[in-house]
């Protein structure tokens, strides 16, 4: 406090001291006029004091001018930086708008989850997947959107990402009403300027296939008490959106007859890729919606199962694939087209007669088709699957067991079941390079398969490192986005 007071009165004290010194010198000169040496000495001191004060005033003025110039320079730089910031903000806003426009067009589902687990920004694909409006998602906990049952499967991953970890994994999401999605998920952490975690982006790609929804009928009998009330009517709401009324059965028949379903194919590449062996293809199906987007099978397969239309849909797929192959001139004669079949088709006693008729009508050999049966179907209805395999093999077709190893690895299930291919589930392939247990399982599956004369196909192959490793193990074929993305049949 004393130092502050001193700084405030210092200028006045200096002025008073100078004035006092000047008065003292003038008085001394007056009283020593008769003594010239003293008069000269005191006059010199007075002149020196005046010159010193003038110099001090001049230096203060120079400092003031310098500080004024510096202030002017700082002001000019501040104006330039402000203008630059405004320009960058405008460019950022324009870029953000372009990114949002792109974001709304992509099929990948994106949502920003903050540190409290609440949803922030999300794109159109995510809203359409949940069939919710933006206001029903914004600020809502992801636990509520997914439901406690499904959230339990990703809770650990959410916590890890909120600790700053990037993640990449496969996830099965069962929706109320039995709709089952198979998702390829990425977590991308979001950090603030000070390095603190602000949340993470949840990106999900729908990779659902026919075998993934097999056995859904039994799943629908489970209690819905654990699920959110606002999602329990999901299936009925979706039916109304697709058909305009709750009667989805007639709508599906009209959609099939009206050409609203689209067939895609995904490459099943031989390993090694340059082996010279023929490549195969898996047939995938999508439903065209009003706005030109594609509804994934995880949404409409349960509806077809519920209304007993899977045999009808499966026959349509077989007819169109055979018709397409018969009109192609450059299709590899050794290529095989894999078609998933549902539980109702497996139990359809008339399917083999239909198949034989379709092959005869198109003039195609049965060897061009391979019917995929899910391991879950084999476990539930072993005798029906064995009979189905026997009947289609009489037509010359092949049989594949898909999703092998998802729940357990057991070759006891395929005793007496004439299978040509085993498709190793992506849950084992996905972490193959980092999980020695999964690696050991895949190696064991391949060795046993080779001993019994069955070829192996690795699912969900996402990168070149996996392709190389699978080739080293001896896996016969690879399928996944790392090999080829699905494309419209014929393109």
N, C-alpha and C positions, 0 to 999 in steps of 0.2 A: 504494500500500500504506500509506504514511504517513497519507494522508487517511482511510483506513478505520479505522486504529487510533485516530486522533483522534476520529472520530465515536463509536466504541465507549466511549471513556473520558471523553468531553466532560461527560456528566452528573455523573460523579464529580468531575471537576476543578472544575466550577461549584459543587457542594456544598462541596467542600473550601475553595474560595476564599471563599465566603460565610461558612463557619464561621471561617475564619482572620480575615476582616475583622471579624466580630462579636467574637471574642476580643480583637482589637487595640483595638477601640473600648471594650470593657468595661475593659480594662487601662488605656487612656488616661483613662477617666473615674475609675477608682480612684485613679490617681496625681495627678489634678487636682481633687480634692474641695475643696481650699482655694481654688481659682480658679474662681469661679462662672461667669464668661463661657465659659471653656473647657469646663466641665462641661456647660453648657446646649448649646453648639455640638455637642459630641460626642454628647450624648444625642439631639439632633435628627437627626444623621446616622444613629444607630442605629435610631431610629423610622422614618426614611425608608427605610432598607434593609429593615426588617421589612415595611413597607407595600408596597414594590416586589416583594418575594418573594411576599407574599400575592396581589398583583395578577397576578403571573406564574403562580402556581398556579391562580388563578381562570380566567385565560385558557386555560391548558392544559386545564382541566376543560371549558370551553365548547367548545374545539376538539374534544375527545374526544366530547362529546355530539353535536356537529354531524356529525362523521364517522360516529358510530354511526347517526344518523338517515339519513344518506345511504346507508350500507350497507344499512339496513333497506329504504329505498326501492328501491335497486338489486336487492335480493333479491326484493322483491315484483314488480318489473318482469320479472325473470328468470323467476319462476314463471309470470307471465302469458304471456310469450313462449313458454315451454316448452309451456304448455297450448295456445296458439294453433298452435304447430308440430305438436303431436300431432293437433290437430283437422284441420289442413291435410293432414297425412300420411294421416289416415284418409280424408279426402275424395279425395285423390289416388289412394289405393289403390282406392277405390270407382269413381272415374272411369276409372282404368286398366283395371279389370275390365270396365267397360261398353265401353270402347274396344276391348279385346281381343275381346269377344263380337261387336261390330260388325265388327271386322277379320276375324274368322274366317268371316263370312257373305258378305263382298264377293267378287266374282270377280277383282278386280285382285290380281295377285301382288305381294307385298311382302316384302323381305328387307333387313335392316340389315347393311351391310358396313363393317367397322372399318378403321382406317388400315393394317392389315397385309393387307387384302384377304380377311379371314375373315368368314364369315357369322355373324351373331348372331340377333336376333329375326327370325322369318319366320312368315307366316300359312299357313292351310290351303291356300289356292289355290296358293301356291308349292310346298308339299310335294306336292300332288296333280299339279301340272304335271311335277315331276321324278320322281314315283312313288317317293319316298323317305320314310323315317320321320324324325322330328325329330332323333333322335340321330345320324342319318347326315348331317345338314346343319349342326347346331350346331358352330361352331368350325372348319369346313372351308373351305379357300380356294375362292373363287368360280371360280377358274381350273379347279380339279378338277371342280366340279359341272357347269360348262358344257363342259369339254373344251378342250384347247389350240386346236383349230381354230376353234371358235365364239368363244372368249374373245378371240382375236386381233382380232375385229371390234369389240369394245367396250373393248379395253385402253386406248386413248387417252382415251375418255370416262371410264373409271374413274380414270385419273390426274388428269384435269381436276377431277373431283368431289372427289377427295382433296385438291385444292388449294383447295376451297371454292366451286367453280362449280356452279350449277344447270343441268341439261341436259334437253333434250326432243328425242327423235329416234325414228326408225323402225329396227327391227332384225330381221333374218332369222336364226332359230335352227334349224339342222338337227340333229335328234336322230339317234343311232345307229339304223340300220334304215331311214333315209330320211324319217322324219317331219319335216315342215318347218313351222315356226311363223313367222308375221309378227306382230311385237310393236310396240306403241307404248310407248315407255319414257320414264320421268322419273327424274332423279337429284335428290334433295333433300338437300343437305349438313346434317350435324348438328354443332353447335358446342358446346364446353364453356363453362363460366361465364367462363373467362379468355379466350375468343375463339379458342382453338385448335380445329382441326378434329378431330372425334372419329370421323368416318366419314360415310357417306351412306346414305339409303334408296333402294333400287332398286325402282321400281314399274313393272310391265309389264302391259299390257292386250293380250289375244289378239285380233288383228283379221284372222286368217287367212281367206282366201277360196279358192275352188276353183282359180282360176288360179295361186295362189301355190305349189301343190304339183304343178303340171303339170311333167312331165319328171323326177319323182322317181325313176322306175325307173332312168334312166341314172345318177342320182346315187348310187344304192345300190351301183353297181359300184365306186365309189371305195374306196380302201383305208381300212380302219378302224384301221390301226396308229396313227394320230394321235389317236385318241379314247381315252377312259378305258375300262379293262377292265370296270369295274363298270357301265358304261352300254351295253355292246355288246349285251346281251340285252334292251334296253328294249322293242323291238317285240314280242318273244315274250311277255315278262311282261305287257305291256298286253293282248295277245290273250287270255291266260289269265284276266286280271282281268275282261275283258268277257264272255268266253264260258264260263269255267269249265274250259276245256281249250284246248290249243294250236290246235285246228281252228277258225280264225276264220271260214272261209267259210260254214259252216252257220249260225254265230251271226249273221252279217250278214243272211243271208236271213231268219232267224227275227226279227231286230230290225226289218227292213223290214216284214215281214208282220204283226208284232205291234204296230206303231204306236209303236215306240220312237224313231223319228226325228221331229224337229220342224222345220217350215218357218218361217223368219223372213223379213222383208222390210225393206229399208232404202231410204229415199227418195232418189231422184236428182232434185234440184230444178233447174228451169230458171233461167238467169241472164239478166237480173236476176230475182229471185224474184217480183217483181210484174209480170212480162212478160205474164201471162195465158196462157202456153203450158202444155200439160199436163205434169204431173210423171210420172216413171217410177219403177220400183222394181226393186231387185236381190233375187233370191231367195237366201237363205242357209239352210244346213242344219246342224242340231246333233243329237247323239245323246244321249238321256236316259239318265243313269246311275242306279244303284240308289238313291242317296240323294237323287235329285231334281235334282242338278246337271246341267249340260250339258257334254258332252265336245266340245272344239273340233275343227273339221275337220282341223287339222294333225295330229291323232292318228289319226283313223280313215280318212282318205282313202288314205294309203299302204297300209293293210291291205286296203282295197277294191281298190286297184290290184294289190296282190300276189296277191290271190285272183281277179282277173278279174271283179270285181263292179261296176265303175264303170258299164258300160252298164245293168245292172239297176237301180242306184241312180238314174242319170240319167233313165231311163224312169219310175221311180216319181215323181220330182220333177215331170216334165212332166205326167203324168196328174193328180197332185194339184193342181197350179197351174191347169190348164185346168178341172178339175172345180170348183174353188173360184170361179174367175172366172165360170163359166157360171151359178152360183147367186147371184151378186151383182146387186143391182138398181141400186146407186149407184156402181158403178165407172166412172170416166171412160173413155169409149169410145176415147179417143186415148192412154190410158196403155199403156205397154209394160213387160212384165215380163222382166227380164234373167235368164238361167239359164246358169251356167257348165257347161261340158262337159269331160270328161276325154279324154285321148288315145285310150283304148280306144273311147269313143263316137264320136270323130271318124273312126276307122277302121272303124266298124261299118257294113257295107253295107246292113243291114236297118233302120237307124234311120229313114231317110226314110219307109219304108213304115209303120213304127210311128207316126211323127209325123202322117202324113196320116190314118191311122185314128183317132188320138186327137182330132184336130181335127174330123173328121167326126162322131165319136161325141158330142162335147160341143157341136157346132154353133158353135164359135168360129172366127173368122178367124185365119189364121197371123200377121197383123200384131200380135197381142197379145204375141207372144213374140220375144225377141231372144237369140240364143245367143252367149255369150261364149267366145272362143278366146284362150288365152294367147299372147303374142308368142313365148314360148319354143317352143310347139308349132308355130307358123308357121315358125320358123327351122329346126326339126328335121325336120318333115314337111310341107313346103310344098304338095306336090301333093295329099296327103290332105286338108289343110285347105281348099284351093281347091275340091276336089270336094265336101267336106262343106258348104261355104258355098253352092255351086251347088244342091245337093239341097234344103237347107232353104229357100232362097229360092224354089224352085219350089213349095214349100208355102205361100208368102206370108210367111214369117218373115224377121226381120232378123238381121244378124250384127254383132258388136262385137269389136274386138281389144283385149284387156285387158293391163295391165302395160306399155303402150307407153313406151319410153324408159328402162326400168329398167337395161338393160345398154348399149344404144346407141340412137341415134335414126337410123333409116334407113327411108325410104319406099320403097326398092327392094323390100322384102319384100312389100309389098301390091300390087305390079303384077300384074294379072290376078286379084286377090283382091277380090271384091265385098264391101266392108265398109261398113256404115252408120254405125258409131260407132267412135271411137278413144278409149279410156279411158287418159288420161295417168297414168302410175304415180305413186303417192304419194311416192316418193323424190324426185321433182322438185318436187312441189307443196308438200311439207312445209317446205322451206327457201326457198320462193319469195320471201318478203319480205326475206330477209337475204342471199341468194346471187344475185348478178347473173348468174352463169353459168346457173343453173337457170331464172331468169326469162327469159333469152334463148332457152333451149331451148323453154320452154313457148310463148313468143310465136311462135317459128318453126314449131312443130308446129301451132299453131292456124291460122297463115296458110296453110300448105301444105294443111292439111285443108280449109279453106274453098275453096281453089282447085279441089280435086278433089271437092267436094260431100260431104264427110264431116263429121258433127257430132262435137264433142269433149266429153268428160266428164272432169272433174278428180277424182281419187281422193284420199282422206285429207285432206279439207278440215276443219280443226279449229277455226276461229274466224271471226268476222265480218270481220276485216281481210282474211283470205284471200278470203272470198267477194266482198268489194268489189273487191279487186285483180283477181280472175279475171273479174269482170264488166267491168272496164275493159279488160282484154286482149281480151275477146270470146269467152271460153270459153262453150259453150252450156249445159252442165250441171255441177252440183257434187254430190259425194257424200262423206260422212264424218260424224264425230260432231258437227262444227260445224253440220251441216245437220240431221241426225236420227240417233238411235241405232236399231239394229235392233229390231224388235218382232215379236211372233208374228203370222204371216199371219192377217189377219182382225180383229185388235184395233185 
